[in-house]
Amino acid sequence: MEFRVLGPLELWVDGRQYQVGSGKERRLLAVLLCAGGASVPVDTLLRRVWEERPPASGSATLQSCVSRLRNQLRAAVGDRAHVEFTARSYALRVADPHSIDLHRFQSLSRQARAAAATDQHRAVTLLRSAEVLWRAEPLMEFSGSWASATRRRLTEDLRRAREQRIALELDLGRHADLVGELYELIAHDPGAEPYARQLMLALYRCGRYGAALGVYRDIRRHVAEELGCDLSPELAELHHRMLRRDPKLRGPVSAPPPAAAAPPDSLPRDIGDFTGRGHELGKLLAHPEPGATAMSLTVIHGMGGVGKTALATHAAHLLAEHFPGGRFYVSLRAHHEQPPVDPKDALAALLLSVGVPTEDLPASLDRRAALWRERMAHSRALLLLDDARSTEQVVPLLPGARTCRVFVTSRHRLADLQGAWSVCLEVPDTVEATAMFTRIAGADRVSDTAAVRQVVALCGRHPLAIRLAANRFRHRESWGVHDLADQLTQSARPLAEIDAPPGIASAFDLSYAGLGTAHQRLFRHLALHPGPDLTLPAACALAAGEPAQVRAGLDALLDAHLLEEPVMGRYRLHDVVRDFALRTGEREDAEEVRHRAARSVVEHYLSVADHADRLAHPQRRRLPLSTPLPEPRNAPQDADAAAAWLDLNRGNLLAAARLATELHPTAAMAFPHVLDRAVHIWGMWEAAAELNAVALRLARGHGDPVTVPRLLVERAALLRPQGAHEEAMACARESLAGGEAAKDHRLQGEALDQMGIVDLVSGRLAEALRRFRAALPLHRSVGNRDGEAETLNHQGIVLAHLGRLQDAAGQFHTMLALHEDAENAHGQIKALNNIGEVYSLQLRHAEAREYYERSLTLVRRVGGRQELAILYNNLGNLCREAKEFPQALTYFQLALETYRDIHDASGQTDSLVNLGITYQADGQYGEARVYLELADQIARLIGDRHQQQRVLTATGVAQRAHGEYATALRTYRAALDLARELDRPYEEAHTLGAIAEIVHTEHGASAAAPHWREALALYERLGLARQAEDLRSRAAAAGGPVA
C-alpha cells in the first residue's frame, strides 16, 4: 500500500492504482495525509475541504464525505488505513506510516541531517532517495489558500533538502557532476541565489572561472531587472573572493587514493534529465529485509524503448555508495546488431575487471562462474545485466553473496529466473510523461502545458518517442510546443514524423526478428485490429488460425513485451508498437492479405454482435442480414452474458463498424441496425448517427425498400437527442411513408412514435398526443408489446406535462406491467423513473425516492447512461426540495457530465437549468446566472421551448431577489405567455403564483388576488392538493382574498 502526495494524489495497492473518489473526497484525503497523522478539527476540515466556504449543513455534509472516503479506503486497503473520529476531530490512521511518500520524504530528510556531521556519503544517499519520491508539484489539482500554502511549504522542504545535498556533494569534491543539474535548477528559477552560489563554486572548482563569473553577472542582472534590488552580501562576497582567486575556494584537498584502491565501476553515465518513475524506483532502492540470506535480484522487464536501462542505471547510481566493492555493468546484447553475449565471455570480462589475469581465466563456463562467485563472496557489489535474452544467459553471472545486488533488464519476463523480484515497466502516466518532455526540452520553452500533454499523448507516452520529440523541439528554436503538436496532429503517422533517424523502429526490429515466422505474421495482423483491445476469438479471425495455435502466439508476444494484457484475456498493442507493426506489415504483406485479415475481423464482430443482440433484446424486430457470416466464436449463451459482451466490446464494435465503411459495404449497411438498441443504452448517438448515414446511403444505392425505412426510423431516434429535430421529423415521416406503402403496421407505429417525440420536445403537446394515440392500435394489431409499452410511456409524459398526473401514472403503471411480463429491464427502468416523477410532482417525496431507487438499482445492473442521467436529475430535485443543496448540486453535476459524454443536448439543458435553480435556492445568484445563460443558449439552439420557459422563470427569481421588481414582472409575464402557448398548466400555475407575489409587493393584496385565484384553480384542476394548500397559505399570510 502506498499513498502518494508528492505529485498527483494517488493510492497504490499491490502495484495497482486505485481511484479515490470525487473532488471533495480527494481533497479530504489530501488534508488528512498532509496532517501527518495528527487530528484535524471539524471546523478546520470544513474550511480546507470547501475552500473557506463551508456548506450550510456543515458537519453533516462533512460526515457524509468522510463516510464515502472510509468506504473507498476499506474497499482498497482493508484495515490498513482508516479515518478516526475523536473529540470533534478527524485523523487518518495508517498501519505503516512509511506507506505515505510525504512521511518517507520527511523521515529521510531528518536522517540525512543527523548523518551529515559524521557520514556525508550516507547523508547524500538519503537525500537523493528523498528527492526521488517527488514526481511533480504536489496538490496541483486543488485550489484555495490551504492547498497553495501547503504546496509552498512542501516545495520549500524539497528546496532545502536539495540545497543541503548539493552542499554536501560539493564538500565531497563532486563539483563536476553537479554543474549540469545546477544549470537546470537556475533555468527553472533564475533568481535563486543559493543555487547560483553553488553553481559558481562548482564551476570555479572545475577551473571554469569565466563561467562562474558569468553566472554572477546573469543573476545580478535578473535580480535588478525583475526585483529592482541588489544581491545578498554573501553572494557579492563570493564574487569578490573569486576575482581575487582565493585559494580557500578550491575546497578541501585530499590525496587521491592509489589506483588499486578504487573499486571497479563500469556503470554507464546517468541521464541528467531522468524524470519520474518514483514508484518503480522505490522498489529498486528498497533495502533487503533484515536477516535475508539470499542475494537481492530484480528483473526490470518491458517493451523496447520504455526506459528499462535508464531506470536501472539511475537506481544503480543512487545506490553506488552502498556498494564499495564495485559497480559492474554488462550489456548482454539480446537486441543488438551484434550477436548476444555468451555467458562465458561475459564472465571473462567481469573476472578481468576484478584483477584476474588473462592467463588465469578458467576454460569452462562452470569454473568461470565459480571463480566469479568466489571473488564476490565477501564483497558488497552491484551488478547491472542489461538487455538479457534468457534466464540461461543470466544465471551463470549471478554472485552468490547476500551482500551483492543484481539488476537485470530484459524485454522478456524471465519468469523462470528463480528468486527474482519482477518490476514491469510500462509507459509513464501523463504527469510523468509531461514532466519528462518539459525537462528534456527545457522548462523555459514550455509554457503551454495543454500542448505538451497533446504531444505526449500523440507519442503514446512512450519514453523513447517523447525523448525524440523533445530533442527535435529543442533544436527548433523558433517553434512553440503548439507548432510541434500541430505538426504531429496533421501527420497520418505522427510517430514516423519524429522517428528520424529511426530510433523507435530499431528499438523493436530485433525483438521482432527473434520471433518465429508464424508469430511474426500474427504480430503484423494484430496491428490491423480496429479497436482498443482484442480477445482470443478476434485474434483468431485476424490470423485465420485455430485457438490453441493463436494463444501460443499471443503468449510469445506477451513474453517479448510486444503485446500487453491489461485485463486477463484482453490484449492490446501500445501505439508505438502498433505503428511499428503496421509499417512492418506494409513492407512484408501483400495488400490483398492485409485486406482479407481486416475483413475477417469485421465479420467476426458483426457475427457475434448479431448473435448477442438477438439474445439481449429478443423483443426487437430484426432484419435478416444480407451477408453470409462465420459462425460466432465463444459467443455469449444467455441474455445477461450477451448484454455484458456488447457493453464490454463497445469500442471494438464501433471501430469495426467504421472500418466496415471503408472496406466491407455489406457489413457497413448491417452494423447500425444490429447495434441500434445497444448504442441507445451506451448513449453514443453522434457516432451511431454517422454510421447510420453511411448505411442509409448504401441502402438507397441498392434500392432496398425494407432496409431504408428501418434505417430512417432508427436515424430519427438518434438525431432527436442531439437536438436535430427537423431532420429527425423528416426521417420519421419518410419512414412512415415506407411503412404505409409496405402495409407494415409495426414500422408505422414506430415512425409515429418518433414524430410524436419530436412534437413533445418542441412543445406541440396536442399534436404529440394525437400521434401517440394513432401509434398505439398499430402496435397492438401486430402484438408488438414492446412498442405498445413505449407508446404508453410517451403518452404518459405528455399527460404529465398537461397536468393530468393521475392519467399519466396509469399509463406508466401499465407500461411497467408490460415490461415486467417481457422481463425487459431497460423498459422497467423508464417506467419506474416516470412513476417516481409523478409522485415527486405530487410532493409525495418518500414514494418518489422509492421508485427512483428501484430504477437506479436496475440501471446499475444492466446499464443505460441516458437513464442514469435522468435519475441523477430526479434525485437532485428531491434533494433540492429537502434543502440538501450540496447533494443536489452533486447529482446535477453528475447528470450534466453524463449528458455531455453522450452528446444529449436536451438533457444538458435540463441539468443546467436545475443547477441554476439550485444555486438560486442556496442564495448563490452569480453561479446561477452562469448556468442559466448557458442553458438558454443550448435551448435556443435546439429549439427546446420548454427549457426556455424554465430559464425565464428562474431568471425572474434572481431579478426579484435583487429588488428589480419591474424587470422580474416582465420576465415572469414572458414565461407565463410561453407556458400558455406550450399548454403547460403546472408551469403556468407556478408562474402565476410568482407574479401574484410581486404584484402584492408593488400594488397590494387586492391587485394580486386575481393571479392567486387563477393559480389556485390550476393547481386544484391538476389535483395538486399540497401545492394548492401552500399557495392558499401564502396568499392568506399576505392578506390576499383567495377562496
Order of alpha helices (4+ residues) and beta strands (2+ residues): beta-beta-beta-alpha-beta-alpha-alpha-beta-beta-alpha-alpha-alpha-alpha-alpha-alpha-alpha-alpha-beta-alpha-beta-alpha-alpha-beta-alpha-beta-beta-alpha-alpha-alpha-alpha-alpha-alpha-alpha-alpha-alpha-beta-beta-alpha-alpha-alpha-alpha-alpha-alpha-alpha-alpha-alpha-alpha-alpha-alpha-alpha-alpha-alpha-alpha-alpha-alpha-alpha-alpha-alpha-alpha-alpha-alpha
